[in-house]
Amino acid sequence: MAPNEPQLYGTQWGKSPAGKPEPRTAIEDEAMVDIRRAAVGLGTIDAYLKELGAAFGKR
């Protein structure tokens, strides 16, 4: 992923100042991201965020 370029699969996340997850850069055509993810064998964004929360804790 190039700096400031939109993400295709939404795999790069950080935390907002309020501590909530947010994409590090925008997700291209966010309405279609789960379809793109499924095409390459990834789960949904919601499932991914749950995995991240379990792996890194909800701080």
Secondary structure, 3 states (H helix, E strand, C coil): CCCCCCECCCCCEEECCCCCEEECCCECCHHHHHHHHHHCCCCCHHHHHHHHHHHHCCC
